[in-house]
Amino acid sequence: MAVGEDVPELDPHSLQSFANLQIYEAMFRRDPQEYGKFLPALAESVDVSEDGLVYTLNLREGVVFHDGTPFDADAVVFNLERQAYPDNPYHQGGQNWAGWALGNPGLVTGIEAVDPLTVRLTLSEPILDFDFILADEQAGFGMISPAVIMADPEGFGQNPVGAGTGAFMFEERVTGDRVTLVRNPNYWDEGKPYLDSWILRTIPDPGSRLLALKEGDIQMFDVSGPEIAQLSGDPDVELITVPPLFGSFIAFDYNDPIAGDPLVRRAISQAIDAQSIVSTLSPFAEVTPNFGLFPGMPGHRTDIEWYGYDPAAARATLAEAGYPDGVDLTLSFSTPPVGLNHQLLAQAIQGQMQEAGFRVTLAQVDGPTMFQSGFGPPGREEYPFQMALNVAGSDGDSFAMLGGWTSRSNYASKNPAFMELFEQMNGAVDPELRLQVFGEMQQQLYDDVAYIPIAHTEVVRAASTNVRGLDTAAFHFHNVWLEE
């Protein structure tokens, strides 16, 4: 498989990578056949108290880490304490999107090994969609061998030999070129994986990735609009679509004197014809207003209309904001591994905004920097970009990006009403109350022009036609084989 940017460190409590999904495992897996359903992985089951505060994890027996040490309740406690408690000597919490859960000070009030195969986790308040977190290797529940962490607390992520329980074990990393994983012969899911090795190559140029696929040097990569057109109809390539898991949006620094002005943000929204842009980038993207929840998700409001593409109105709104002669802005972007091509998207947005009186400079940054612009460790509360193209998943990521404990956005601090709604949402046990709060939050985000959603898109994966058994829901490869 190929990606466009070098793989960051392979610590699932810190940064995300396709490789992490093969090395590490969580308590459960997402069911590839049904959104919102979960299958047993490192845990056989979970019992949840009626008040949503106590989670009792019933672990799978006989699992071992790649270094041969046992996966048991003590190992789970070690991993969770690493993230939940800032005074833990191996602390690594609040780095990713779910850090606002496990790493939120005071939220985790107890982590206990009841017996070798049972862990009790106690929270001070209910957590929204905690079942998704239990099934996410990169959202706090990716289990790492305690022995590996203790042997090299700062550097193991660069060389995680023996670190996980997953179907594949780390063998080698060549910076800027590849990560090589090999089959785990002691994998708990007997007979799997089918592949002897799994290699993640770094190929920055999309054209080179396409050529590598056609020549058989790689078997898979995620594609955007231009590559889709070139691969459509190729008998040796299958285009696999994954339901819309990611949306592209423009985020802002609300402390910035220009981007922090809601009139300026409204003018930007009026200046962008998302439909015309997206239709040229991908046939698998949909332009539907989504403020925190994607269409089809419970609680998504269909009655909130777009501000409407109107360059003349954008100029008038910009003048009302005090900029009759236009204004200078910088739009930062990276090239995310999934979804739309953000370089092409940024260029198109730049052109449309300039027609409405904005003078837009583009600035490309690396993927990890952009990722951590949404979430970061404690103390990093300033959003680093005036405005930026970013991506959010379909599990309420946008809400967490704006109001979560590890959010680097300063929107919530400027809008206490939203923060109050966020806390209500996070603590709502009653499904009807949660849906009501969802609706109020979406209206608040729309009224404030908190961010500008561009489109949500199916991930399109180009794969050689001999690839079989792919899990499109969570990008796991334990069931994959190559047909001769």
C-alpha positions in Angstrom: 0.0 0.0 0.0 1.2 3.5 -0.7 0.6 6.9 1.0 1.7 10.4 0.1 3.4 11.4 3.3 6.0 9.7 5.5 4.7 7.6 8.3 4.9 9.4 11.7 6.0 7.7 14.8 4.2 4.4 15.4 2.8 5.2 18.9 -1.0 4.8 18.7 -1.5 7.0 21.7 0.2 9.9 19.8 -0.2 10.0 16.1 -2.2 8.1 13.4 -1.0 5.8 10.7 -2.4 3.0 8.5 0.5 0.9 9.9 -0.7 1.4 13.5 -4.0 -0.3 12.5 -2.1 -3.5 11.6 0.3 -3.5 14.6 -2.0 -2.6 17.4 -5.5 -3.6 18.4 -8.3 -2.2 20.5 -11.0 -3.8 22.6 -13.4 -4.2 19.6 -13.5 -3.8 15.9 -15.9 -2.0 13.7 -18.2 -4.3 11.8 -17.4 -3.7 8.1 -21.0 -4.7 7.3 -22.9 -2.4 9.6 -22.0 1.1 10.8 -22.2 1.5 14.5 -21.9 -2.3 15.2 -18.8 -3.7 16.9 -17.1 -7.1 16.9 -15.0 -8.6 19.7 -11.2 -8.1 19.4 -9.0 -7.9 22.5 -12.2 -7.9 24.6 -14.9 -10.5 24.3 -17.5 -8.2 25.7 -18.1 -5.1 27.8 -20.7 -4.4 30.5 -21.8 -0.8 31.0 -23.6 0.5 34.1 -27.0 2.1 33.7 -25.5 5.5 34.5 -22.8 5.1 31.8 -20.0 5.6 34.3 -18.6 2.1 34.8 -17.2 0.0 31.9 -16.3 -3.6 32.7 -14.0 -5.0 30.0 -14.0 -8.8 29.7 -10.7 -9.6 28.0 -9.9 -12.3 25.5 -7.8 -15.2 27.0 -4.5 -16.3 25.5 -3.5 -13.2 23.7 0.2 -12.3 23.7 2.1 -9.2 22.6 4.6 -9.5 19.8 7.4 -9.6 22.3 5.9 -12.7 24.0 4.6 -10.9 27.1 1.0 -11.6 28.0 -1.9 -9.3 27.2 -3.9 -9.2 30.4 -5.7 -6.8 32.7 -2.4 -5.4 34.1 -1.4 -4.5 30.5 -4.7 -2.7 29.9 -4.4 -0.8 33.2 -0.8 0.2 32.3 -1.9 1.5 28.9 -5.0 3.4 30.2 -3.0 4.9 33.1 -0.4 6.1 30.7 -3.0 8.3 29.1 -5.3 9.2 31.9 -2.9 10.3 34.5 -0.5 13.3 33.8 1.8 12.2 36.7 2.3 8.8 35.1 6.0 8.4 34.3 5.2 7.2 30.8 2.4 9.7 30.2 1.2 10.2 26.6 -2.3 11.6 26.8 -4.4 14.2 24.9 -2.5 13.8 21.6 -5.3 12.6 19.4 -9.0 13.2 18.8 -10.1 11.0 21.7 -7.6 12.6 24.1 -10.5 14.7 25.4 -11.9 11.4 26.8 -9.1 9.3 28.3 -6.8 12.3 28.9 -9.3 14.7 30.3 -8.1 15.5 33.9 -10.6 14.2 36.4 -12.7 12.3 33.9 -11.2 8.9 34.6 -11.6 8.2 38.3 -10.7 4.6 38.4 -8.8 2.0 36.4 -8.8 -1.4 38.2 -7.6 -4.9 37.3 -10.4 -7.0 38.8 -8.8 -10.2 37.8 -6.3 -11.3 35.1 -9.0 -11.0 32.4 -11.3 -8.2 33.8 -10.7 -4.5 33.9 -13.1 -1.9 35.4 -12.9 1.6 34.1 -14.8 4.3 36.0 -15.6 7.8 34.7 -16.8 10.9 36.4 -19.4 11.5 33.7 -20.7 9.7 30.6 -18.8 10.0 27.4 -20.4 10.5 24.0 -20.0 7.4 21.8 -17.5 5.7 24.1 -18.2 2.5 22.2 -16.4 4.0 19.2 -13.4 4.8 21.3 -13.3 1.2 22.6 -13.0 0.1 19.0 -10.4 2.6 17.8 -6.7 1.6 18.0 -5.7 5.2 17.6 -8.1 6.8 20.1 -6.7 5.5 23.4 -7.4 1.8 23.3 -4.6 0.6 21.1 -2.8 -1.7 23.4 1.1 -1.5 23.6 3.3 -4.0 25.4 4.3 -2.3 28.8 7.7 -3.9 28.5 8.4 -2.2 25.2 7.3 1.2 26.6 9.4 0.9 29.7 12.4 -0.2 27.8 12.4 3.0 25.6 9.7 5.4 26.7 10.7 8.2 24.3 11.9 6.3 21.3 9.9 3.1 20.9 7.5 4.7 18.4 10.3 4.9 15.9 11.2 1.3 16.3 8.2 -0.6 17.9 9.6 -4.1 17.7 7.4 -6.4 19.8 4.9 -3.6 20.7 1.5 -4.7 19.6 -0.9 -7.7 19.5 -2.0 -7.2 15.9 -2.0 -9.5 12.9 1.3 -7.9 11.7 4.6 -7.2 13.6 6.9 -4.3 13.0 10.1 -5.3 11.2 11.7 -2.2 9.7 11.2 1.5 9.0 13.1 3.4 6.4 12.4 7.1 6.9 10.8 8.6 3.9 10.5 5.3 2.1 8.6 2.5 3.8 7.4 0.7 6.9 7.7 -3.1 6.7 5.5 -5.4 8.8 5.6 -9.2 8.9 3.1 -11.9 9.8 2.4 -12.5 13.5 2.7 -16.3 13.8 1.1 -16.3 17.2 -2.0 -14.2 16.3 -5.0 -15.0 18.4 -7.3 -15.2 15.4 -6.1 -18.7 14.3 -5.0 -19.1 10.7 -4.7 -15.3 10.2 -3.3 -13.2 8.7 -3.0 -14.7 5.3 -0.3 -12.3 4.0 3.4 -13.0 4.9 4.2 -9.2 5.0 2.5 -5.8 4.7 4.5 -2.8 3.4 3.4 0.8 3.6 5.4 2.8 1.1 5.8 6.6 1.0 5.3 7.9 -2.6 4.6 11.6 -2.5 3.7 12.1 -6.2 0.1 10.9 -7.1 1.3 10.1 -10.6 4.1 7.9 -9.3 1.6 6.1 -7.0 -0.7 5.4 -10.0 2.3 4.1 -12.1 3.4 1.9 -9.2 -0.1 0.3 -9.0 -0.2 -0.3 -12.7 3.2 -1.9 -12.7 2.4 -4.1 -9.7 4.9 -2.5 -7.3 2.0 -1.7 -4.9 -1.5 -3.3 -4.7 -3.4 -0.3 -3.2 -3.6 3.4 -2.6 -6.2 6.0 -1.8 -7.1 8.1 -4.9 -8.7 11.5 -5.5 -10.4 13.0 -8.6 -7.6 13.0 -11.2 -6.5 9.4 -10.5 -10.1 8.2 -10.4 -10.6 9.4 -14.0 -7.4 7.7 -15.1 -8.2 4.4 -13.4 -11.9 4.1 -14.3 -12.3 1.3 -16.8 -9.0 -0.3 -16.1 -9.7 -4.1 -16.0 -6.8 -4.7 -13.6 -7.9 -2.1 -11.0 -10.9 -2.1 -8.8 -12.1 1.2 -7.3 -13.5 0.5 -3.8 -15.6 3.1 -2.1 -16.0 3.4 1.6 -19.1 5.2 3.0 -18.5 8.9 3.8 -16.2 8.9 6.8 -14.4 12.1 6.2 -15.4 15.7 5.5 -13.3 18.6 4.3 -13.9 22.0 6.0 -12.2 25.4 6.6 -11.3 26.0 10.2 -10.3 29.4 11.7 -8.3 31.1 14.4 -11.0 32.9 16.3 -8.4 35.1 18.0 -7.3 36.5 14.7 -8.6 40.0 14.1 -9.7 39.1 10.6 -10.6 35.4 10.7 -12.2 35.8 14.1 -14.8 38.2 12.7 -18.1 36.2 11.9 -18.9 38.7 9.1 -15.6 37.9 7.4 -16.3 34.1 7.8 -19.8 34.6 6.3 -18.3 36.5 3.4 -15.9 33.6 2.8 -18.8 31.2 2.8 -20.7 33.3 0.3 -17.6 33.5 -1.9 -17.2 29.7 -2.3 -19.1 27.6 -4.8 -18.4 24.3 -3.2 -20.6 22.4 -5.6 -18.7 23.5 -8.7 -15.3 22.9 -7.1 -16.1 19.4 -5.7 -17.8 18.2 -8.9 -14.5 18.6 -10.7 -12.4 16.9 -7.9 -14.4 13.7 -7.2 -17.6 12.0 -8.3 -17.8 10.4 -4.9 -18.1 13.6 -2.9 -21.4 15.2 -1.7 -21.9 18.9 -1.0 -24.5 19.0 1.8 -24.3 21.3 4.7 -23.0 19.4 7.7 -22.2 21.2 11.0 -20.9 18.4 13.2 -22.9 15.5 11.8 -22.9 14.0 8.3 -26.2 13.4 6.4 -27.7 10.1 7.4 -26.3 10.2 10.9 -28.8 10.3 13.8 -29.4 14.0 14.7 -28.3 15.5 11.4 -30.4 18.5 10.6 -31.7 18.8 7.1 -33.4 22.1 7.6 -30.2 24.2 7.8 -29.6 25.7 4.4 -26.3 26.9 2.9 -25.5 30.6 3.0 -25.4 30.5 -0.8 -22.8 31.2 -3.4 -23.0 34.9 -4.2 -19.8 36.8 -4.9 -21.6 40.2 -4.9 -23.1 39.4 -1.5 -19.7 38.3 -0.3 -18.2 41.7 -1.3 -21.0 43.5 0.5 -20.6 41.4 3.6 -16.8 42.0 3.5 -17.4 45.7 3.2 -19.8 45.5 6.2 -17.0 43.9 8.1 -14.9 47.0 7.4 -12.9 45.8 4.3 -14.4 47.5 1.3 -11.1 47.2 -0.6 -10.7 43.5 0.2 -8.5 41.8 2.8 -5.4 39.5 3.0 -5.8 36.0 4.3 -3.6 32.9 4.4 -5.2 29.5 3.8 -3.0 26.6 5.1 -3.5 23.0 3.9 -1.9 19.6 3.9 -2.5 16.5 1.7 -4.6 14.2 3.9 -4.4 10.4 3.2 -8.1 10.2 2.6 -10.8 12.3 1.0 -10.4 15.1 -1.4 -7.1 16.4 -2.8 -6.6 19.4 -0.6 -4.0 21.0 -2.8 -6.4 21.2 -5.7 -9.2 22.2 -3.4 -7.2 25.0 -1.8 -6.2 26.4 -5.3 -9.9 26.4 -6.4 -11.0 28.1 -3.1 -8.2 30.7 -3.6 -9.5 31.5 -7.1 -13.1 31.9 -6.0 -12.3 34.0 -2.9 -10.2 36.3 -5.0 -13.1 37.0 -7.3 -15.0 38.2 -4.2 -12.3 40.6 -3.0 -10.1 38.4 -0.9 -6.3 38.2 -1.4 -5.5 34.7 -0.5 -2.0 33.2 0.0 -1.7 29.4 0.1 0.6 27.7 2.6 1.2 23.9 2.5 2.2 22.1 5.8 2.9 18.5 6.6 0.2 16.1 7.6 1.1 15.6 11.3 1.3 19.4 11.8 -2.2 19.8 10.3 -3.5 16.9 12.4 -2.3 18.4 15.6 -3.8 21.8 14.6 -7.1 20.1 15.5 -5.9 18.3 18.6 -2.8 18.7 20.8 -1.4 18.0 24.2 -2.4 20.2 27.2 -1.2 23.8 27.1 -1.4 24.1 23.3 -4.6 26.1 23.1 -3.8 28.5 20.2 -4.9 27.6 16.7 -1.7 27.8 14.6 -3.3 28.9 11.3 -5.3 31.9 10.3 -7.6 29.6 8.3 -6.9 26.0 7.2 -8.4 23.2 5.3 -8.8 20.2 7.6 -10.7 16.9 7.8 -13.0 15.5 10.3 -14.5 12.0 10.7 -18.2 11.1 10.8 -18.3 10.3 14.5 -18.8 13.8 15.8 -15.1 14.8 15.3 -16.1 18.3 14.4 -17.8 18.8 17.8 -14.7 17.5 19.6 -12.4 19.7 17.4 -14.2 22.8 18.6 -15.0 22.0 22.2 -13.0 18.9 23.4 -10.5 19.1 26.1 -7.6 18.7 23.7 -9.1 20.9 21.0 -6.6 23.5 19.8 -9.5 25.6 18.6 -10.3 28.8 20.5 -13.9 28.8 19.3 -15.3 27.4 22.5 -13.5 29.9 24.7 -15.1 32.7 22.6 -18.5 31.0 22.6 -19.4 29.8 26.1 -22.9 28.8 24.8 -21.4 26.2 22.5 -19.2 24.9 25.3 -22.3 24.5 27.5 -24.0 22.6 24.7 -20.9 20.4 24.2 -20.8 19.5 27.9 -24.6 18.6 27.8 -24.0 16.5 24.7 -21.0 14.7 26.3 -22.9 13.9 29.4 -26.3 13.0 27.9 -27.4 9.4 28.6 -30.9 9.9 27.3 -30.8 9.4 23.4 -33.6 11.9 22.9 -31.9 14.6 24.9 -28.7 13.9 23.0 -30.5 14.4 19.6 -32.0 17.6 20.9 -28.6 19.0 21.9 -27.2 17.8 18.6 -29.7 20.0 16.9 -29.0 23.1 19.0 -25.2 22.7 18.4 -25.6 22.5 14.7 -27.7 25.7 14.7 -25.1 27.4 16.9 -22.3 26.4 14.5 -24.3 27.7 11.5 -25.2 31.0 13.2 -21.6 31.7 14.1 -20.1 30.4 10.8 -17.9 28.5 13.2 -16.3 26.7 10.3 -17.2 26.2 6.6 -18.0 22.6 5.6 -17.0 22.0 2.0 -17.9 18.4 1.3 -18.0 15.0 2.7 -16.7 12.2 0.6 -16.5 8.5 0.3 -12.9 7.3 0.5 -11.9 5.8 -2.8 -9.3 3.0 -2.7 -7.7 1.8 -5.9 -6.7 -1.9 -5.6 -5.4 -4.5 -7.8 -8.1 -6.9 -8.8 -6.3 -9.8 -7.1 -6.8 -8.2 -3.6 -9.4 -10.1 -1.6 -10.9 -9.8 1.8 -10.4 -6.1 2.4 -12.1 -4.6 5.5 -13.3 -1.2 4.2 -14.6 -0.1 7.5 -11.4 0.1 9.5 -8.6 -0.5 7.1 -7.5 -3.8 8.7 -5.6 -6.4 6.6 -5.9 -9.5 8.7 -8.4 -11.0 6.3 -6.7 -9.9 3.1 -5.1 -12.3 0.6 -3.8 -12.0 -2.9 -5.5 -14.2 -5.5 -3.1 -16.0 -7.8 
